[in-house]
Amino acid sequence: MADENDNSARQDAKQDSRQARASRDDRLKSALRENLKRRKLQARERAAIAEPSQNDDGSLNEDVAGKTGG
C-alpha cells in the first residue's frame, strides 16, 4: 500500500514537473519571439536611417549638393 502511494506521488511529481517545464518552455518561446520581432524592427529602422539618399543632382551629401569646388 505504501508502495502504491509512493508510485502515485512520484507520478504526480513527474506530471507536475512536465507541466512546469512545458509552461516555462511556452513562456520562453513567446519571449524569444517578441525579442526577435523587436530586434528586426530595430534593424529595419537603423537601415532606413543609415541608408544614404541621393539628392536631385546625384550627390549623396546635402552639404555638397549644388556647390562647386573652390
Summary of the structure (lengths in Angstrom):
residues: 70
radius of gyration: 30.0
end to end distance: 100.9
largest distance: 100.9
contacts: 116
relative contact order: 0.06
helix: 70%
strand: 0%
